[in-house]
Amino acid sequence: MQTTVGGTPVAISVFIIAHNEADRIARAIDSVAGFADEVVVVDSGSTDGTQDLAHAHGARVIENAWPGYGQQKRFGEDQCRNDWIFNLDADEAATPALAREIAQLAASGALTSAPFWDVAIKDVFAHEDGPAPWAYGYIQIRLYDRRAGRFSDSPVHDTVRPPDGARRARLKGAMEHRSIRSVAFHVEKMNRYSTMQAEDMAARGRRIARWRIATEFPLAFLKAYAIRRYALYGWWGIVISVNFAYTRFLRLAKAYERELCERAEQRRRS
């Protein structure tokens, strides 16, 4: 779909990175149909039919071996034919209100008033149809002009990096984030992602304060349960707060284990 500003076409490319997302990719693609000039899905070797489903819902699918989160998103940016880009993950979807808002911004010309647009991304759990009124949401730039700034190339942190002093605006609509398919899926994700975080800390030469090994879990639990308002989910809030805290603890535990192993290896060599 193309919208116009004073007769000049304004087109928005959407790109999605995916791996084995057959249960979620259609929702993601369909949610942006109202404003997307094109949808590009960058797949990293799915074996569950994600590619065929993406094709069936109108996306252009490109295969690229997994290099890391930031690098894969930079690759996705390069595949888009338009400079204005909207990024969402396969476990996310634009709400109808957000899709209408973006289409209206492009049509009115207001989109170009800022090169970077923030959007709230809100949790939706497997037993929910949409985000609860109190759902935790974080803010990220997801609609932007790639000529002004792009995703970082970090293997772990996938965020758009605007230059200092760049103008940013805020979208009123929100995105839905269905990151947790099940508790079993979440446990596997926690283990995998905490390993990547520990490796990233080591690559950047970060060392953890030892006292954090004792305090990370309880403080992270309180952050999730109170500040993120998970307490309002009842018993489910305890489950997701514990999992959040355990992820934070695992990251430090693995980083500390790496330090101990490095010191042991140095002793053996001396």
Solvent accessible surface area in square Angstrom, and as a share of the most:
residue,aa,sasa,rsa
1,M,108,0.48
2,Q,108,0.48
3,T,16,0.09
4,T,74,0.43
5,V,46,0.26
6,G,88,0.84
7,G,64,0.61
8,T,86,0.50
9,P,81,0.51
10,V,21,0.12
11,A,17,0.13
12,I,3,0.01
13,S,0,0.00
14,V,0,0.00
15,F,0,0.00
16,I,0,0.00
17,I,16,0.08
18,A,8,0.06
19,H,91,0.41
20,N,51,0.26
21,E,21,0.09
22,A,29,0.23
23,D,97,0.50
24,R,24,0.09
25,I,0,0.00
26,A,25,0.19
27,R,127,0.46
28,A,0,0.00
29,I,5,0.02
30,D,74,0.39
31,S,22,0.14
32,V,0,0.00
33,A,69,0.53
34,G,38,0.36
35,F,6,0.02
36,A,9,0.07
37,D,26,0.13
38,E,17,0.07
39,V,14,0.08
40,V,0,0.00
41,V,0,0.00
42,V,0,0.00
43,D,0,0.00
44,S,18,0.12
45,G,41,0.39
46,S,11,0.07
47,T,122,0.71
48,D,64,0.33
49,G,29,0.28
50,T,0,0.00
51,Q,39,0.17
52,D,103,0.53
53,L,66,0.33
54,A,0,0.00
55,H,104,0.46
56,A,84,0.65
57,H,70,0.31
58,G,63,0.61
59,A,7,0.05
60,R,97,0.36
61,V,27,0.15
62,I,37,0.19
63,E,94,0.42
64,N,37,0.19
65,A,89,0.69
66,W,112,0.39
67,P,61,0.39
68,G,5,0.05
69,Y,51,0.19
70,G,0,0.00
71,Q,60,0.27
72,Q,1,0.00
73,K,0,0.00
74,R,78,0.29
75,F,53,0.22
76,G,0,0.00
77,E,0,0.00
78,D,87,0.45
79,Q,45,0.20
80,C,5,0.03
81,R,152,0.55
82,N,25,0.13
83,D,45,0.23
84,W,20,0.07
85,I,0,0.00
86,F,0,0.00
87,N,0,0.00
88,L,0,0.00
89,D,29,0.15
90,A,4,0.03
91,D,22,0.11
92,E,2,0.01
93,A,4,0.03
94,A,6,0.04
95,T,23,0.13
96,P,96,0.60
97,A,52,0.40
98,L,0,0.00
99,A,12,0.09
100,R,139,0.51
101,E,31,0.14
102,I,0,0.00
103,A,18,0.14
104,Q,118,0.52
105,L,27,0.13
106,A,1,0.01
107,A,51,0.40
108,S,82,0.53
109,G,17,0.16
110,A,40,0.31
111,L,1,0.01
112,T,85,0.49
113,S,62,0.40
114,A,1,0.01
115,P,36,0.23
116,F,0,0.00
117,W,18,0.06
118,D,15,0.08
119,V,0,0.00
120,A,9,0.07
121,I,0,0.00
122,K,67,0.28
123,D,17,0.09
124,V,2,0.01
125,F,8,0.03
126,A,80,0.62
127,H,124,0.55
128,E,33,0.15
129,D,143,0.74
130,G,24,0.23
131,P,44,0.27
132,A,15,0.12
133,P,129,0.81
134,W,84,0.30
135,A,4,0.03
136,Y,49,0.19
137,G,28,0.26
138,Y,66,0.25
139,I,78,0.40
140,Q,37,0.16
141,I,9,0.05
142,R,5,0.02
143,L,0,0.00
144,Y,0,0.00
145,D,16,0.08
146,R,53,0.19
147,R,167,0.61
148,A,37,0.29
149,G,11,0.11
150,R,67,0.24
151,F,1,0.00
152,S,16,0.10
153,D,91,0.47
154,S,22,0.14
155,P,57,0.36
156,V,3,0.02
157,H,79,0.35
158,D,29,0.15
159,T,38,0.22
160,V,10,0.06
161,R,135,0.49
162,P,39,0.24
163,P,72,0.45
164,D,151,0.78
165,G,86,0.83
166,A,31,0.24
167,R,147,0.54
168,R,117,0.43
169,A,20,0.16
170,R,134,0.49
171,L,1,0.01
172,K,193,0.82
173,G,11,0.11
174,A,18,0.14
175,M,0,0.00
176,E,26,0.12
177,H,26,0.12
178,R,33,0.12
179,S,17,0.11
180,I,23,0.11
181,R,75,0.27
182,S,51,0.33
183,V,66,0.38
184,A,69,0.54
185,F,42,0.18
186,H,26,0.11
187,V,76,0.43
188,E,111,0.50
189,K,58,0.25
190,M,7,0.03
191,N,84,0.43
192,R,120,0.44
193,Y,58,0.22
194,S,0,0.00
195,T,53,0.31
196,M,40,0.18
197,Q,30,0.13
198,A,4,0.03
199,E,82,0.37
200,D,14,0.07
201,M,5,0.02
202,A,29,0.23
203,A,90,0.70
204,R,128,0.47
205,G,52,0.50
206,R,95,0.35
207,R,139,0.51
208,I,10,0.05
209,A,41,0.32
210,R,104,0.38
211,W,164,0.58
212,R,51,0.19
213,I,51,0.26
214,A,79,0.61
215,T,44,0.26
216,E,16,0.07
217,F,70,0.29
218,P,65,0.41
219,L,107,0.53
220,A,8,0.06
221,F,46,0.19
222,L,103,0.51
223,K,87,0.37
224,A,0,0.00
225,Y,69,0.26
226,A,66,0.51
227,I,130,0.66
228,R,42,0.15
229,R,104,0.38
230,Y,13,0.05
231,A,40,0.31
232,L,102,0.51
233,Y,28,0.11
234,G,40,0.39
235,W,213,0.75
236,W,64,0.23
237,G,0,0.00
238,I,62,0.32
239,V,54,0.31
240,I,6,0.03
241,S,0,0.00
242,V,59,0.34
243,N,17,0.09
244,F,33,0.14
245,A,0,0.00
246,Y,92,0.35
247,T,23,0.13
248,R,77,0.28
249,F,59,0.24
250,L,26,0.13
251,R,22,0.08
252,L,1,0.00
253,A,31,0.24
254,K,40,0.17
255,A,8,0.06
256,Y,59,0.22
257,E,102,0.46
258,R,91,0.33
259,E,8,0.04
260,L,76,0.38
261,C,79,0.47
262,E,67,0.30
263,R,99,0.36
264,A,18,0.14
265,E,65,0.29
266,Q,117,0.52
267,R,162,0.59
268,R,173,0.63
269,R,191,0.70
270,S,126,0.81
